[in-house]
């Protein structure tokens, strides 16, 4: 009679799931990127919301270096600042010269 096969890895041990804090921060960074792009096109107050969310995400990323999604937060912050600047210039041009 042949010997029994060696035991395998016991059940219930797999790859650990993603860290909930990292996933929440990544989701906030991605959402702020989407909102910043929308704010650039049509709605300036959304740029303020996106700027706040991206700043919160970047603060969270400082405590967890190497976590995925940091570039989304940086891009959202830059696009939000650009959107606010564009909307401010358009507002001033409209008030001063009645251009638009």
Protein Blocks (a to p, Z undefined) as FASTA:
>chain_A
ZZdddddddehiacddddfklmmmmmmmmmmmmmmmmmmmmomklmmmmmmmmmmmmmmm
mmmghiahklmmmmmmmmmmmmmmmmmmmmmmmmmnomZZ
